[in-house]
């Protein structure tokens, strides 16, 4: 078993096109897929790079399921198309329905009304379904094919040294960058960018055990650091762009000179830096009455507000500073 791989070979009396069809057609898959003595009751297959695959089968001990993401798909490489499935949950027992889990977990707090408990249990089931959906999306994200190779963008680090994008990785193979709206024309940084970076500063030390974290701006590093120290940030690493190629290419700088926050993930593979993922939640993706954002929202501020009766509101945004509120019953 060289390279830790198992290669199975089987000769079939059929044309390659027929074999391929048998591997992608849900109706045909249901007739032969799975172990002996199992009946396949549901098959879904979206055969394209990034497409998903799932099935449910019944056996002597209950219902089992499998799901994955196609990492490659080509008729000339049939074995690759099928074997490249992300199969983190292959042949695991099917998950219990969310409503069943919610009903088991839901227990009243003091003085709960029947109406409240019923509504809360229904909400709990939706929250469980949402968690599962987030997990499925995360798995699909991890299975993305290689992104575009990055140019050798240049930056200035905190020591005044010019470095390349690859240098921002340090010893890690994954890099998280956040381009914030603090260009030289701005007197103060974007309040939303500030709120997000404030929530990132403390866990940055934990995150850097798994990946590198870099905050990138168009202002000199000394100016960025001065504001960071003003806010009490101590763990984030700041870089200044050399020229505007980086923010222009990765949607942080518009042709009219306006800035936009840009969150990107990069990977380093065999000496090459590739773009892995970006938050592509532009205005075109927003639903009516909402600001552009995806799920899960990486900003803790909004997630916490979503737990409250008032929610995010429709016209409230964070500020850099707030007037101090007078405490009730306290003289000035």
Beta strands, then each sheet from edge to edge (+ up, - down):
strand 1: 39-45
strand 2: 52-59
strand 3: 62-69
strand 4: 92-93
strand 5: 154-156
strand 6: 162-164
strand 7: 174-179
strand 8: 212-217
strand 9: 238-241
strand 10: 262-269
strand 11: 272-278
sheet 1: 1+ 2- 3+ 4-
sheet 2: 6+ 5- 9+ 8+ 7+ 10- 11+
end
